[in-house]
Structure formats: C-alpha cells, structure tokens
Amino acid sequence: MEQRHPIKVAVKRTGLSPHVIRVWERRYKAVNPVRTETNRRLYSDDDIERLTLLHKATLAGESIGQIAGLTMAQLKALVKTDQDDISRRVGEGLGQNADEELTADYFLERAIRAIEKLDPRELETTLLQASMAFGCPMLMEAVLEPLMYRIGDLWRDGDFKIVHEHLASAVVRSFLGGMVGAYALSDSAPRLIAATPSGQLHEFGALMAVITAASDGWQPVYLGPSVPAEDIAEAARRHRAQAVVLSIIYPADDPLIDREIRKLATLLGSETRLILGGRASNGYRNIISTVGATHIAELSELRRELEAVRNHNNDKKQAG
C-alpha cells in the first residue's frame, strides 16, 4: 500500500506553506490528495515530488497557472531547463569574480554597474544569483532596498537618467513578479493595495512592498506609480483591502503629497490601514500622524505593521 503523509510532512519536504499547497490543489488542481474520514488531506510521495517540482519551477519564474497541468516528465524537463539556464546565467555573471565573497554589498555593486551600462541581462543575472544566495527577507532588505536608495541618490545627483530607472524598474518588476507568482495566494488571503501617490514616478518601494506582503501571506494588488488618491481608494473599496501602502521616494517637501495623503485618508476611512514609507516619507511625518496613518522607515517595519493589522482584524472577526 502506498504511503501517505499529512500536510505538515508535505510542507517540510516541499518548502511550501500549507496555504499555498491548498491553493495549488483547489485552484490549479496541481495534486489530488486522498481524504480521511475526518477530511484530512494525505499526500503520496508522488504528490510531494510534484509539488516540489512545481515550487522549483515557479521560483525560476514560471507561472503556476501555466504549468500545473504538466505531466511529471514534462515538469522534470522544465525544471532541468530552468535550472540549467539559471546556472549558466549566474556563471556568466560571475565571470572572473568567481572567487569574490558573495555578500549583499557584492550583489548591490554588481547591480549598480549593470544599470550604469544599461545592461538588463546582467542585472537580471545578478538578482537571480542574489536570490539563490539569500532568503527572501535578506534579499529584499539587504540588496533590493539599498539598491532603490542608491538609484534615487544617483538620479538626484544627475549620475543616473530616467532611462536608468526605467530599465531597472522593468527588470526588477519582472523579477519580483516571478517571486510573487510562487506564492499563488487565494482569495481568502487578506488584501493590500500598493502604489505611489500622484507625482511619484519612482516605484521601487511600492514593488518591494508587494513582494514583502506576498511573502507574509497577503494578496497584494499593485496599481503602479503616480496614482491619484481617488483611484487608490476605489481600488481599496473594490478589493476590500485591509491595508494601503504608499511609497514616497522624492522629494520630501511636495505640497501635492500632503493633499493626496489627507484626501486618501478621508476616502479610506478607519476600516483600511494607510501605511506610508520610502526614502522621502520622513518629510511627511506630520501629515501622516495628523490623519492617523502609519509611517514606516524600512521593510522590516512593514512586516510588523502588516502582522498587527492582520491580528487586529482577526480579533474583530472572532469578537463579532
């Protein structure tokens, strides 16, 4: 008789969360575990191998919706192709620096050089290599967040042009999109809106908020840069978002931002938490405090704030 395992064993072996496994089963029919008389899922070794292959493929950038129906043989071939391609690109990226210590600063400097040269391939390879070296929190907080600040500084000082930021944004958006796809969160996950307010074209902070939220079990909806308060509030209403996160990178004294923050806080009301961060957000702390919103200085604070929002709303549900 084939051995069957509870979901906690599937979680341990695949590296997926219980939530993602259930979503992949229900929404994408990725596996079909048997059920006990008490409706507990039991996974075969083949189920666990299949989930593991799907996980590897999504981490390489594949869409779970596109690959969930593949056979085991097709999945194995796809994963091998993806891993060989990543290894090749990582090897090319290392070049003569193969013996250099792979620290966060190393990846940061490589990324900056790639952007300077307007080389999207090298930037993508650098980010892939960093993702293989670090877990998600360290990748976000030690590589991508400092990268965002460095790009902002170089743009402000005239060393980078808008084309540099556009190239970096395109590569990072694609890279983060692949990471978000690996989580495949369900409609039952709490929802969050991320954007930059009107006039804010620098979108790195909002993009990183998206992946940070997704990695913590939220279902983020990214609206893009320079979104008016009315549109953000409408999106929050339609999606029943529990939180709205805005990123403000430059400048720190724009009166338009003051008005947009005040307007958005009024439109959202008290049911949706308004969270603002980004390099220039400190310049708006007075208005943020006045409207009852929350200011964060770094991504680790966003994680804590989102956990507090989720716990607060869960407590309200239980009390009701």
N, C-alpha and C positions, 0 to 999 in steps of 0.2 A: 504494500500500500504506500502510495506517495506521501512523503512527509509534508505536513502543512504547518505554517508558522503564524503566530499572531502579528498584528501590525507593528508592535514595538520591535520585533525582530526585523521586519521589512525596513523600518526606519533606520535601524542601526546599520544594516547591510548596504542600503542604497544611498544613505546620506540625505534623503528627502524627509520633509516634515510629514506628520500624519495628515495634516490639512491638504498638502499638495498631492499626496498619494490618493486621498479620497476624491479630490477634484479630477485628477487624471483618470481615475476609474469611472466616475459618474459622467463627466462632460465629454471625455475623449475616448472612453471605452478602451483604455490602454491595457488593462488587465481585467480579469473576471474572477476574483477570488470566491471560494465557496463560503457559505454562511453556516454557522452553527444554529442550533435550535433557539439560542438566545440572540441571534442576529449578529454575532461577532464575525468579523472577516478573518479568513485564514488563507495565507498566501503560500503557493507552491514555490519550490526552488526556481522553476521556470518563470513564475511571476516576478520573483525578486530579481532574477537576471535581466528580464525585460525592462523592469523599472530602472535598474542600474544603467542599462544601455541608453534608455531614453534620457536619463539625467545627464549622462556624459554628452549626448548629442545636443541637448538644449544649452548646456554650458559652453559648447563650441559655437553657439549662435543659431542652431536650428529651431524652428517653431514647433512646439509640441502639437499644435493642431495639424501640421503638415506631415508629421512623422508617426503619430500614434497608431496608425493603421498598418504600418510596415510589418513584414514578417521578421522573425528573429534573424534570418540570414541577411535580409536587407539592412536591418539595424546594425548588425555587426560590421557589415561592409561600410556603412555610412560612418560609423564611429571611427573605424580604422582610417578612412579617408580624411575625416575631420582632424583626428589626432596627428596623422602624418603631416597634414597641411600646417597645423599649428606649430608642430615641432620644427618643420622646415622654416617657417617664417620667424620663429623665435631664434633658431640657429643663425639665420641670415642677419637678424637684428643684433645678435651678439658680436658677430664678426671677430675682429681682433681683440675685443674686450672680454673674451670668454672667461678669463681668469679674474676679472674685476668683481669685487664684492657686490652682490645683488641687494643693495639697500634701497630704502624708499627714495633717498636722495639720488641714487644712481638712475632709477627709473624716471624721476622727475626731470633730471637734466637731459636725459635722452629724449623725453617728450618735448621739452622746450626746443632742443636742436631740430627735431623733426618738424615742428611748427615753423621755426625760422626758415627752414628750407622749403616750406610748403610741400612737405612730403607726407601725404596721408597714409601711404603704405607703411612707412617707418613708424609713424605714430600709432597705427593700429597694432603693429607687431609689438611695440613697447608696452602698450596697455595689456595685450594678451599675455605677455611674459610676466608683467606685474601681477596679473590675476592668478597666474599659476604659482607665483611665489608667495602671495599673501591671501588671507581670507578676506571676505567682503568688507568688514568694518575697517581693517587696516588699509586696504586698497583705497577705500573712499576717503578716510581721514588723513592718511599719511602720504598719499600720492595725488588723488584727484582734487581734493580740497586745496592743498598748496598750489597745485597746477592752476586752478582757477584764479587764485590770488596773483600768481606770477604773471599770468596772461593779462590780468587787469592792470597791474603795475606797468608792464611793458607797453600796453596800449596807451595808458595815461601819459607815459613819458615820451611817446612818439616812436618807440622802437618797434612796436607792432602796429600794423594797419588793420582795418576792419576785415580785410581778406584773411589775415592770420586767424582772427577769432572765428570767422565763418568756417574755415577749414577745420579748426579744432572742434567747433561745435558739432559739425557734421559727423566727424569720426567718433567723438565721444557719445553723441546721441545714438548712433548705430551700435556702438559697443555696449552702452547701458541698456539699450533696447533688448539685446540678446540676453543680458543678465535678468531683466525683468521677466522675459518670457519663460525663464527657468522656474519661476515661482508659480505661474499659472493659477492665480488666486480665484476663488469662486465669488459669486455674487453675494454670499453671506459675509465675506470679509468686510471690515469697516472701510469706508471710502474716504479719500483725501483728494483735494484739488491742489495742484501745484502750478505756479505761473510766475511771471514777473509783472509788476504793475505798469500802467501806461508810461511810455517813455523809456522804460528799462529794456534795453536790447541784449544785455549780457545774460545768457540763460544757463550758464554752468551750474549756478547754485540751485536753480529750480530742478534741473536734470538730476543732480545728486540727491535732492530731497525725494525725488521719485523712487530711485533705487534704494535709498535708505528706508523709505516707508515700505516698499515691496518686500525687502529682506526681513522686515519685522512683522509681516503678515497683514499689511494694509493693501487695499486695492487702489493704487493711485491713478488719477486722471490728469494728464499733463496738457495744459492749454497752450503752452508756448510763451514767447516773450511779448511784452508790451500789450497786455490785455486790460481793457477798461474795467473799472470796478463793477459796473452793471453786468457785464458778461461773466465775470468771475462769480458773482452772487447767483446769477441764473444757473450756471453750471453746478454750483453747490446745491441749489434747490433741486435741480433735476436728478442729481445723483445721490441726494440725501447724504451729503458729505458731513462727516463728523469734524473735519478739520480742513482749513485752507492754509497753505504755506506759500508765502511770497518771498522771493529773493531780490535784494536790492544791492547792487554792486557799485554803482557810480552814477551821480555824485551823492554827497552826503547832505546837501542843502537845497534840494529841489522842492519849491513850494507846491508843485503839482503832486508830488508824492504825498505830502501832508494831506491834501484834499482827497486824494484817492483812498488813503488809509481810513480817513474819517468816514467817507461815503460808504466804503465797503463794510466797515464795522457796523454801520447803521443798517445796511441792507441784509447783512447776515443775521443780525440779532444775537441772542445769547445761546442759541442751541448749537452753533457751529464755532469751534475754537479757531481764532485767527492767530497765526504764528508767522512772525517775520524774522528773517535772518539775512545773511550776506554781509559783505565787507563794509558797505556804507550804511548798514541798518542802524548802527550805533548813533548816527546823526539824527535819527528819528525816534529816539527812545522816549522823548517827552510825549509826542503824539501817540505812540504805541501804548504807553502807560495810561494816557488820558482816555482812550477808547476802550480800555480793558483788554487789549490784545496781549500776546506773549512775545517777548524778544528772546532770541537765541543767538549765541555767539559762534557755535560750531555744531557739527553734525551729531556729536555725542549728546549734546543737549537736546537736539531734535528727537533722538531716540527716547530719551527720558520723558520728554513732554508728550510724545505720542502714546507712550505707555500709560501716562497719567490720564490722558483723555479717554483711552480705551477702558481703563479701570473705573473711571468715573461713570461712563455711560453704562458699563455692565452693572455697576452698583444700582444705578437708577432703574434699569430693567428688572433687576431682582426685587427691588423695593416696590415696583409697580405691579 
